[in-house]
Amino acid sequence: MATVNFSVPDEVKQAFNETFKGRNKSAIIAELMREAVERAQRRQRQSEAVDRILERRKHTPPVTAEELRAAREEGRP
């Protein structure tokens, strides 16, 4: 297992220690870091998906409002 050293503002450290008093702070920090990594990766995947959609739209012919309306009506039971 690795050791990580970083600085945080005193008020953040105090609030953290008060909030998680009596708990395994290393485990909490590890879980928070894991969640932060997952959020960042999810944002990256979303951004890449939007980029792919926008790129595809450049090569797709535009659809008129009437064509959209007809497709919607056709798909209804």
N, C-alpha and C positions, 0 to 999 in steps of 0.2 A: 504494500500500500504506500502511496506517495504522500509526502508532506507538502502542504501549500501554505506559504506565508504571504499575507497581504495586509495592507493598512485600511482601516475604516474610521470614519469619524467617531469620536468618543461617544456621542449620543446614540449612534447606531449600535455600537457594542453594548452600551448600557441597556438599551431597550431590548436587544437580542437576549442578553443574559437574564433580564427580568422576565421576559416572555417565556423563555425555555428553561427556567430554573429547574434543576433536578433532573434534566433530561440529557441524553447523550448528544452534546452539541456537535461533535464531529459527524455523527450520523445525520443530524439535521442539516448541517452545511452541505454534506455530500448529496442529500436529497434535493436541496435547493439548487445546487449546481446542476444536477441531473435534469431538473425541470427547466432550468434556464437554457441548457443545451437543447433540449427537446423543442422548446418554444422557438429558439433561433433557427433550428433546422426546419421546423414547420413553416416559419415565415419565409425561409429561403425557398422551400418547395412551392409555396403558394406564389411567390414572386416569379419563379421559373415557369409555373403553369400559366400565369397571366401573360408572360412574355411569349410563350408558345402559342397561346390563343391569338394574341395580337398579330403575331407573325403570320399565322394561317389566314387571318382576316384580310391581310394584304393581298392574298392570292385568291380570294373567294369573291365571285361576282355579287354585287349588292342585290338585295331582295326588296321588292316594293312592299308597301303596306298592304296592298291588295293580295299579293302572293302570301304574305304572312297570315292574313285573315282567312284566305282559302285553305291554307294548310291546317290552321286551327280548327276550322269547321269540318274538314275532312277527317281529322283525328277524333272528333267527338262521336259518341255512340248514337 
